[in-house]
């Protein structure tokens, strides 16, 4: 399964920095429900807010991929011998 496939809700909603400042509590509740928010500043995307659960999954996947890369490098070194 791909990294994106492991994150449950990729339906993103664009919000402005003003909305973020004015509706922080509402936005945090939506994050808790699994919503993803793309923050825009002057119509340019500057950041993404994702649920903490999804963030932890991404961290775990990064660690897993690092371990896989180390394993592959070790196997390649053994092949060179």
C-alpha positions as CSV (number, residue, x, y, z in Angstrom):
1,X,0.0,0.0,0.0
2,X,1.3,3.5,-0.8
3,X,1.9,6.2,1.7
4,X,-1.2,8.1,0.4
5,X,-3.3,5.0,0.6
6,X,-2.6,4.7,4.3
7,X,-3.9,8.1,5.1
8,X,-7.7,7.8,5.4
9,X,-9.0,11.1,4.2
10,X,-7.3,13.0,1.4
11,X,-10.2,15.3,0.8
12,X,-8.7,18.6,1.4
13,X,-10.3,22.0,1.9
14,X,-8.5,25.2,1.2
15,X,-8.6,27.8,3.9
16,X,-7.0,31.3,4.2
17,X,-4.8,32.4,7.0
18,X,-7.6,34.7,8.1
19,X,-9.9,31.7,8.4
20,X,-7.3,29.9,10.3
21,X,-6.9,32.8,12.8
22,X,-10.6,33.4,13.1
23,X,-11.9,29.8,13.2
24,X,-9.1,27.9,14.9
25,X,-11.4,26.0,17.3
26,X,-13.7,24.9,14.5
27,X,-10.7,23.9,12.3
28,X,-9.1,21.9,15.1
29,X,-12.4,20.0,15.6
30,X,-12.5,19.2,11.9
31,X,-8.9,18.0,12.0
32,X,-9.9,15.7,14.9
33,X,-12.7,14.3,12.6
34,X,-10.1,13.5,9.9
35,X,-10.3,16.5,7.6
36,X,-7.3,17.9,5.8
37,X,-6.8,21.6,5.4
38,X,-4.5,23.4,2.9
39,X,-3.6,26.9,4.2
40,X,-3.4,29.6,1.6
41,X,-1.7,33.0,2.0
42,X,-2.5,35.4,-0.9
43,X,-3.8,32.4,-2.9
44,X,-0.6,30.5,-2.5
45,X,-0.5,27.2,-0.6
46,X,1.9,27.7,2.4
47,X,1.1,24.7,4.6
48,X,-1.1,21.6,5.2
49,X,-2.9,20.8,8.4
50,X,-3.5,17.0,8.9
51,X,-5.0,15.0,11.7
52,X,-2.4,13.9,14.3
53,X,-3.2,10.3,13.6
54,X,-2.2,10.7,10.0
55,X,1.0,12.6,11.0
56,X,2.0,9.7,13.2
57,X,1.4,7.3,10.2
58,X,3.6,9.4,8.0
59,X,6.4,9.4,10.7
60,X,6.1,5.6,11.0
61,X,6.3,5.1,7.2
62,X,9.3,7.4,7.0
63,X,11.1,5.3,9.7
64,X,10.1,2.1,7.9
65,X,11.4,3.3,4.5
66,X,14.7,4.4,6.1
67,X,15.1,0.9,7.6
68,X,14.3,-0.6,4.2
69,X,16.9,1.6,2.5
70,X,19.6,0.6,5.0
71,X,18.7,-3.0,4.4
72,X,19.0,-2.6,0.6
73,X,22.4,-0.8,1.0
74,X,23.7,-3.6,3.2
75,X,22.6,-6.2,0.6
76,X,24.2,-4.2,-2.2
77,X,27.5,-4.0,-0.2
78,X,27.3,-7.8,0.3
79,X,26.9,-8.3,-3.5
80,X,30.0,-6.3,-4.2
81,X,32.1,-8.6,-2.0
